[in-house]
Amino acid sequence: MDEFIPKYKLIGDEIEALIDQLAREEQALPSERKLAEHFDVSRTTIKRALKSLAKKGKVSEIDGKGYIIPNKNVRVETSMHTRGLYADIVSRKKQITSRVLAQKIIPAAKELSVPLEIPENDFVFYLLRLRSVDGKVYSLSESYIPLSRCNPDIVQENLTDKSLWGVLESFGITPHTTLQKVFAREASPEEKNYLQLKEPAVVMIVSNLACWQGKPIELSYVYSNAFATNLEYRFNGVEEEKG
């Protein structure tokens, strides 16, 4: 007697073949509705098939946005003791270039003053840059630095193709990451434009809080295409001193 194979598993095999093709072409996975129409099955069957593929690592689920194809070709390596995105990418023999979109002093709203541990409306240095790796647009990055803890000359620095942390170190400030969060959401019109995103447009956001001498020195957000980014975290352990 032939073994019975559930319909969602059969459809899952077909979707997996489609995923391999889409990944090679750097195309996004169609919506559940479009997949149901393409394979002429119910959305319930598609949902079960996608959940099965998610367990195999073939797709990743984004809350409220369905599923995406993880891109294994783009990798960002980071750590709790990293020197920053610029240094990490350069260390892997890749060319990183930046375009400064905004560089100015702004008052800190409450959502900035709380994580930076400064009074509301204190001045912060704000930097917005569009970054490319090997000539391809990679990310949009925002940085907020309390002026009370930094050399005010940072406002005059040409940060087009410089490491922000490298500039801070030239001022005698050595940042280190203390808190990092990763999440995804629908891209804003500005993010779609700068990152050249196609629908469905979803951005992956890496939020990073760096400290120096026990106080926050930088709050940053890096926005990238969720369909073309694979994060790999490596946490560097600190060896205990032996007496």
C-alpha positions as CSV (number, residue, x, y, z in Angstrom):
1,M,0.0,0.0,0.0
2,D,1.3,3.4,-1.0
3,E,2.2,5.7,2.0
4,F,-0.2,8.6,2.3
5,I,1.6,12.0,2.1
6,P,-0.4,15.0,3.4
7,K,-1.2,17.6,0.8
8,Y,0.7,20.4,2.7
9,K,3.9,18.3,2.5
10,L,3.5,17.9,-1.2
11,I,2.9,21.6,-1.7
12,G,5.8,22.3,0.7
13,D,8.2,20.4,-1.7
14,E,7.0,22.5,-4.6
15,I,7.4,25.7,-2.6
16,E,10.9,24.6,-1.6
17,A,11.8,24.2,-5.3
18,L,10.3,27.7,-6.0
19,I,12.3,29.1,-3.1
20,D,15.6,27.8,-4.5
21,Q,14.8,29.5,-7.8
22,L,13.7,32.8,-6.2
23,A,16.8,32.8,-4.0
24,R,19.1,32.5,-7.0
25,E,17.3,35.4,-8.7
26,E,17.2,37.4,-5.4
27,Q,13.4,37.7,-5.6
28,A,11.0,37.8,-2.7
29,L,8.6,35.0,-1.7
30,P,5.1,35.7,-3.0
31,S,2.3,36.3,-0.4
32,E,0.3,33.4,1.0
33,R,-2.7,34.5,-1.2
34,K,-0.6,34.4,-4.4
35,L,1.0,31.1,-3.5
36,A,-2.5,29.6,-2.9
37,E,-3.6,30.9,-6.3
38,H,-0.5,29.6,-8.0
39,F,-0.7,26.1,-6.6
40,D,-4.6,26.1,-6.6
41,V,-4.9,25.1,-2.9
42,S,-6.4,26.7,0.2
43,R,-4.4,29.3,2.2
44,T,-4.7,26.9,5.2
45,T,-2.6,24.4,3.2
46,I,-0.1,27.1,2.3
47,K,0.2,28.2,5.9
48,R,0.9,24.6,7.0
49,A,3.4,24.1,4.2
50,L,5.3,27.4,5.2
51,K,5.3,26.5,8.9
52,S,6.9,23.2,7.9
53,L,9.5,24.9,5.7
54,A,10.2,27.4,8.6
55,K,11.2,24.5,10.8
56,K,13.7,23.4,8.1
57,G,15.1,26.9,7.9
58,K,14.0,27.4,4.4
59,V,11.9,30.5,5.3
60,S,11.7,32.9,8.2
61,E,8.5,34.2,9.7
62,I,8.2,38.0,10.2
63,D,5.4,38.9,12.7
64,G,2.5,40.4,10.8
65,K,4.2,40.2,7.5
66,G,4.2,36.5,6.6
67,Y,7.4,34.7,5.5
68,I,10.7,35.7,3.8
69,I,13.5,33.8,2.2
70,P,16.7,34.1,4.4
71,N,19.6,35.2,2.2
72,K,22.7,33.3,3.0
73,N,24.9,35.3,0.8
74,V,24.9,38.5,2.8
75,R,26.3,38.2,6.3
76,V,27.0,40.7,9.0
77,E,29.3,39.6,11.7
78,T,29.1,41.5,15.0
79,S,30.0,41.0,18.6
80,M,29.6,42.6,22.0
81,H,33.1,44.0,21.8
82,T,33.1,45.0,18.1
83,R,34.7,48.2,16.9
84,G,31.6,49.0,14.9
85,L,30.1,48.1,11.5
86,Y,32.7,50.1,9.5
87,A,35.7,48.3,11.0
88,D,33.9,44.9,10.9
89,I,33.2,45.1,7.2
90,V,36.7,46.5,6.3
91,S,38.3,43.7,8.3
92,R,36.6,41.2,5.9
93,K,38.4,42.9,2.9
94,K,35.2,44.6,1.7
95,Q,34.9,48.2,0.5
96,I,32.4,50.3,2.5
97,T,31.4,53.8,1.3
98,S,29.0,56.2,2.9
99,R,26.9,59.2,1.9
100,V,26.1,61.7,4.7
101,L,22.4,62.6,4.5
102,A,22.2,64.6,7.7
103,Q,24.8,65.8,10.2
104,K,23.6,68.2,12.9
105,I,22.8,69.1,16.5
106,I,19.3,68.4,17.7
107,P,17.5,68.5,21.1
108,A,16.9,65.0,22.6
109,A,13.3,64.0,22.7
110,K,12.2,61.7,25.5
111,E,12.7,58.5,23.4
112,L,16.4,59.5,23.1
113,S,17.0,61.0,26.5
114,V,15.9,57.9,28.4
115,P,18.2,55.3,26.7
116,L,21.1,57.9,26.6
117,E,20.5,58.8,30.2
118,I,20.5,62.6,29.6
119,P,18.0,65.3,30.4
120,E,15.2,65.8,27.9
121,N,16.1,68.5,25.3
122,D,19.8,68.1,26.0
123,F,21.7,68.5,22.7
124,V,22.9,65.4,20.8
125,F,24.9,65.0,17.7
126,Y,22.8,63.4,14.9
127,L,24.2,61.5,12.0
128,L,22.3,59.9,9.1
129,R,24.2,58.0,6.5
130,L,23.5,55.7,3.5
131,R,26.1,53.0,3.4
132,S,27.2,50.7,0.5
133,V,29.3,47.6,0.5
134,D,31.3,46.8,-2.6
135,G,29.2,49.3,-4.5
136,K,25.8,47.9,-3.5
137,V,23.5,49.8,-1.2
138,Y,23.5,48.0,2.1
139,S,22.1,50.1,4.9
140,L,20.7,53.3,6.3
141,S,22.2,54.2,9.6
142,E,21.3,56.7,12.3
143,S,23.5,57.7,15.3
144,Y,22.8,59.8,18.3
145,I,25.7,61.0,20.6
146,P,25.2,63.2,23.7
147,L,27.3,66.4,23.2
148,S,27.9,66.6,26.9
149,R,30.0,63.4,26.7
150,C,31.8,64.1,23.4
151,N,34.1,66.6,21.8
152,P,31.9,69.2,20.1
153,D,34.3,69.3,17.2
154,I,32.7,66.1,16.0
155,V,30.1,68.3,14.3
156,Q,32.8,69.6,11.9
157,E,34.2,66.1,11.0
158,N,33.9,64.8,7.5
159,L,32.2,61.5,8.1
160,T,31.6,60.6,4.5
161,D,33.8,57.5,4.5
162,K,35.1,57.4,8.1
163,S,34.4,55.1,11.0
164,L,32.3,57.0,13.6
165,W,33.9,54.9,16.3
166,G,37.3,55.7,14.9
167,V,36.6,59.4,15.2
168,L,35.4,58.9,18.8
169,E,38.6,57.1,19.5
170,S,40.6,60.0,18.2
171,F,38.9,62.1,20.9
172,G,40.0,59.6,23.5
173,I,36.6,57.9,23.7
174,T,36.5,54.1,23.4
175,P,32.9,52.8,23.0
176,H,31.8,49.3,23.6
177,T,28.4,47.7,22.9
178,T,26.3,47.0,25.9
179,L,22.9,46.3,24.4
180,Q,21.8,45.2,21.0
181,K,18.3,44.4,19.7
182,V,17.2,43.1,16.3
183,F,13.6,43.4,14.9
184,A,11.8,43.9,11.6
185,R,8.9,46.1,10.4
186,E,7.4,47.5,7.3
187,A,9.7,50.0,5.6
188,S,8.8,53.7,5.7
189,P,8.6,55.6,2.3
190,E,12.0,57.2,3.0
191,E,13.6,53.8,3.8
192,K,12.1,52.3,0.6
193,N,13.6,55.1,-1.4
194,Y,17.1,55.1,0.0
195,L,17.4,51.3,0.3
196,Q,15.8,50.7,-3.2
197,L,13.3,48.2,-1.7
198,K,10.6,46.4,-3.7
199,E,7.3,45.3,-2.3
200,P,6.8,43.7,0.1
201,A,9.2,46.2,1.7
202,V,10.4,45.0,5.1
203,V,13.4,46.4,7.0
204,M,15.6,44.6,9.5
205,I,16.6,47.0,12.3
206,V,19.6,46.6,14.5
207,S,19.5,48.9,17.5
208,N,22.8,49.3,19.3
209,L,23.6,51.1,22.6
210,A,27.3,51.8,23.2
211,C,28.8,53.0,26.4
212,W,32.0,54.6,27.6
213,Q,33.1,55.0,31.2
214,G,29.8,53.6,32.4
215,K,27.6,56.0,30.5
216,P,25.8,55.7,27.1
217,I,27.9,57.4,24.4
218,E,26.0,56.3,21.2
219,L,22.5,55.1,20.3
220,S,22.4,53.8,16.8
221,Y,19.9,52.2,14.4
222,V,20.9,50.3,11.2
223,Y,18.2,49.7,8.7
224,S,18.7,47.1,6.0
225,N,16.7,45.0,3.5
226,A,15.2,42.1,5.6
227,F,15.1,39.9,2.5
228,A,18.8,40.3,1.9
229,T,20.4,40.2,5.3
230,N,21.6,37.3,7.4
231,L,22.9,38.3,10.8
232,E,25.6,36.1,12.5
233,Y,26.4,37.0,16.1
234,R,29.7,36.1,17.7
235,F,30.0,37.0,21.4
236,N,33.6,37.3,22.6
237,G,34.0,35.8,26.0
238,V,36.2,37.4,28.6
239,E,38.7,35.0,30.1
240,E,38.9,35.0,33.9
241,E,42.2,36.0,35.4
242,K,43.9,33.1,37.1
243,G,45.5,33.9,40.4
